[in-house]
Amino acid sequence: MVVAMIATAHPYNVTWELLPEDFVLDDEPVDNVNQPPLAAALTESLELAGKLPSTALATTNYGICATVNDKIVVKAPDWAYIPKITVPRGEVKRSYTPHRQGDIPVVVMEFLSDAEGSEYSSKRTHPPGKWFFYEQILQVPNYIIFEPESGSLEVHRLDESGKYDLGAPDENNRYWLPQMELFIGVWQGKRENREGYWLRWWDEGGNLLLWGTELVEQERQAKEQERQAKEVALKRLEELEKRLRDEGIEP
């Protein structure tokens, strides 16, 4: 097996190996019914807004790998964004290995679904906890933890010391993610028969990145406004013609 030896700043022996074909991945079903629609909504609005380049990769419950102290570690965040992959997309199968197949993720998200607090685990022994893996091994710049039921949102940013620091929202209660040049925040409403809290994107100008259904509704409203404007104009023309005829002038 070919091993990519990458220098790392932390004291752990970390290499970036492709997942062996015979490696058994955790195949348990998603334990949060909210996870798939939340993740799909994030990806869809990026794609429709032209914010998902062909070389980028947005993953949902997809394994991200590293080899720590000669043991393979795979974590599957509920959503992640990788700005650039450097191999053909068809070669990213079953899992993704940073440095070997492209950039490290700039954002990973976990949607709270259990009471064990595994999203906050700093366990260092194998298998390491999610927090430790994202912070110390992958060194992901932004770790987002979202609680769908309450709408609670935490954005943890990697500081200069290499530790996660809880970020503060702006005056609109949104968080700027410089690596994506977008804001992220909580939005309340309905999509796919789910009424509740959602994570949404806003651009630098504060414009909401729309879902497909919203774009369709926006287009429908625009056409309706155009139809109404034409009706008003036609009615005014008919009134003008009537006045002219009443004055003996053939329009």
C-alpha positions in Angstrom: 0.0 0.0 0.0 1.3 3.4 -0.9 1.5 5.8 2.0 1.6 9.6 1.5 3.9 11.0 4.2 2.7 14.4 5.1 4.4 16.6 7.7 2.0 17.5 10.5 2.2 20.1 13.3 0.8 17.8 16.0 2.6 15.1 18.0 0.6 12.2 16.5 1.9 10.1 13.7 -0.6 10.9 11.0 -0.4 9.6 7.5 -3.0 9.9 4.7 -3.8 6.5 3.3 -6.6 5.4 1.0 -9.2 3.2 2.7 -8.4 -0.4 1.9 -11.0 -2.1 -0.2 -11.7 -4.7 2.5 -12.1 -2.2 5.2 -15.6 -2.6 6.8 -17.3 0.7 7.2 -20.0 1.4 9.8 -23.2 0.6 7.9 -25.7 1.6 10.6 -28.7 3.5 9.5 -28.9 7.3 10.0 -30.2 7.8 13.6 -31.6 11.3 13.0 -34.7 11.6 10.7 -33.8 15.3 10.3 -30.3 14.7 9.0 -30.9 13.8 5.3 -33.3 16.8 4.6 -31.1 19.2 6.5 -28.0 18.1 4.6 -29.7 18.0 1.2 -31.1 21.6 1.7 -27.5 22.9 2.3 -26.1 21.3 -0.8 -29.1 22.2 -3.0 -28.9 25.9 -2.4 -25.2 26.0 -2.9 -25.5 24.2 -6.3 -28.4 26.4 -7.5 -26.6 29.5 -6.6 -23.5 28.5 -8.5 -21.5 28.1 -5.3 -20.6 24.4 -5.7 -17.7 24.2 -8.3 -17.2 21.1 -10.2 -14.0 20.4 -8.3 -15.7 20.8 -4.9 -17.2 18.1 -2.8 -20.2 18.3 -0.4 -20.6 15.2 1.5 -23.4 13.8 3.7 -22.6 11.0 6.2 -19.6 10.1 4.1 -16.4 8.8 5.6 -13.4 11.1 5.9 -10.1 9.1 6.6 -6.8 9.5 8.3 -4.3 7.0 9.7 -3.4 7.9 13.3 -0.5 6.0 14.9 -0.8 3.3 12.2 -4.6 2.9 12.8 -7.2 3.9 10.3 -9.8 6.4 11.6 -13.0 7.1 9.7 -15.5 9.7 10.7 -18.6 10.5 8.7 -19.8 14.0 9.5 -23.5 14.8 8.8 -22.3 17.4 6.3 -18.9 18.5 5.1 -17.5 20.8 2.4 -14.3 20.2 0.6 -13.3 23.1 -1.7 -11.2 21.1 -4.1 -10.6 17.4 -4.9 -7.5 16.7 -7.0 -8.4 13.3 -8.4 -11.2 12.3 -10.7 -14.6 12.3 -8.9 -15.0 8.6 -9.8 -12.0 7.7 -7.7 -13.6 9.1 -4.5 -15.3 5.9 -3.5 -16.7 4.9 -0.1 -14.6 7.5 1.6 -12.4 10.5 1.2 -8.8 10.9 2.2 -7.5 14.5 2.6 -4.1 15.4 1.1 -4.2 12.2 -1.0 -7.4 13.1 -2.9 -7.7 16.8 -2.3 -8.0 19.6 0.3 -9.0 19.1 3.9 -12.7 20.0 4.6 -13.1 23.7 5.5 -16.5 22.9 7.2 -17.8 19.9 9.0 -21.2 19.7 10.6 -22.9 17.5 13.1 -26.6 17.5 13.8 -27.2 16.6 17.4 -29.2 13.4 17.7 -28.1 11.7 20.9 -27.6 12.4 24.6 -24.1 11.0 24.7 -22.4 14.1 23.5 -20.2 12.3 21.0 -20.0 15.4 18.9 -18.0 17.0 21.8 -15.8 14.0 22.5 -12.1 14.8 22.8 -11.1 11.1 23.4 -7.5 10.7 22.1 -7.2 6.9 22.2 -8.4 4.8 19.3 -11.0 5.3 18.1 -10.6 9.1 18.8 -13.6 11.3 19.5 -15.2 13.5 16.8 -14.0 16.8 18.3 -10.4 15.6 18.7 -10.4 14.1 15.2 -11.7 17.3 13.5 -9.6 19.7 15.6 -6.3 17.9 16.0 -6.1 15.4 13.2 -7.9 16.9 10.2 -7.6 20.5 11.6 -10.8 21.6 10.0 -11.2 25.4 10.2 -14.9 25.4 11.0 -16.7 22.8 13.1 -20.5 23.4 13.3 -22.9 21.7 15.7 -26.6 22.2 15.1 -29.5 21.1 17.2 -32.5 20.9 14.8 -35.2 20.7 17.5 -34.2 23.9 19.4 -32.4 25.7 16.5 -29.3 26.0 18.6 -26.2 26.7 16.5 -22.6 26.6 17.5 -19.8 27.6 15.1 -16.4 26.6 16.5 -13.4 28.1 14.7 -9.8 26.8 14.7 -7.7 29.6 16.4 -4.0 30.3 16.1 -3.2 27.8 18.9 -4.9 25.0 16.9 -7.9 24.8 19.3 -11.6 25.3 18.6 -13.0 28.6 19.9 -16.7 29.3 20.0 -17.5 32.0 17.5 -20.0 34.8 18.0 -22.8 35.7 15.5 -23.1 39.1 13.8 -26.0 41.5 14.2 -28.2 39.3 12.0 -27.4 36.2 14.1 -25.3 34.7 11.3 -21.7 33.5 11.1 -19.3 34.4 8.3 -17.3 31.5 6.9 -14.4 33.1 5.0 -13.3 29.9 3.3 -16.8 29.7 1.6 -17.4 33.5 1.3 -20.8 32.9 2.8 -22.8 33.4 6.0 -24.5 30.5 7.7 -27.4 30.9 10.1 -30.7 29.5 11.3 -33.9 29.9 9.4 -37.4 28.8 10.6 -40.0 27.5 8.1 -41.2 24.6 6.1 -39.6 22.4 3.5 -40.5 18.9 2.4 -43.4 18.7 5.0 -40.9 19.5 7.8 -41.8 22.6 9.8 -38.9 23.7 12.0 -35.4 25.1 12.1 -33.0 24.8 9.1 -29.5 25.9 8.3 -29.3 28.4 5.5 -26.7 30.2 3.5 -26.6 34.0 2.8 -24.1 35.7 0.5 -21.9 38.6 1.4 -24.7 41.1 0.4 -27.1 39.4 2.8 -29.1 37.6 0.1 -30.5 34.3 1.0 -29.5 31.4 -1.2 -32.8 29.9 -2.3 -33.9 26.3 -2.6 -35.4 25.0 -5.8 -39.0 25.3 -4.6 -38.4 28.9 -3.7 -36.9 29.7 -7.1 -39.9 28.2 -8.8 -42.2 30.3 -6.5 -40.2 33.4 -7.2 -40.5 32.8 -10.9 -44.2 32.2 -10.6 -44.7 35.4 -8.7 -42.7 37.3 -11.3 -44.8 36.0 -14.1 -48.0 36.8 -12.1 -46.8 40.4 -11.5 -46.0 40.7 -15.3 -49.5 39.4 -16.1 -51.1 41.9 -13.8 -49.0 44.7 -15.1 -50.2 43.8 -18.7 -53.8 43.7 -17.6 -53.5 47.2 -16.0 -51.8 48.6 -19.1 -54.5 47.1 -21.4 -57.3 48.5 -19.2 -55.8 51.9 -19.3 -55.5 51.7 -23.1 -59.1 50.7 -23.4 -60.2 53.6 -21.2 -58.2 56.0 -23.4 -59.7 54.7 -26.6 -63.2 55.1 -25.1 -62.5 58.7 -24.1 -61.2 59.5 -27.6 -64.3 58.0 -29.2 -66.5 59.9 -26.8 -64.8 63.1 -28.2 -65.4 62.0 -31.7 -61.8 60.9 -32.4 -61.2 57.5 -33.8 -58.1 56.1 -32.1 
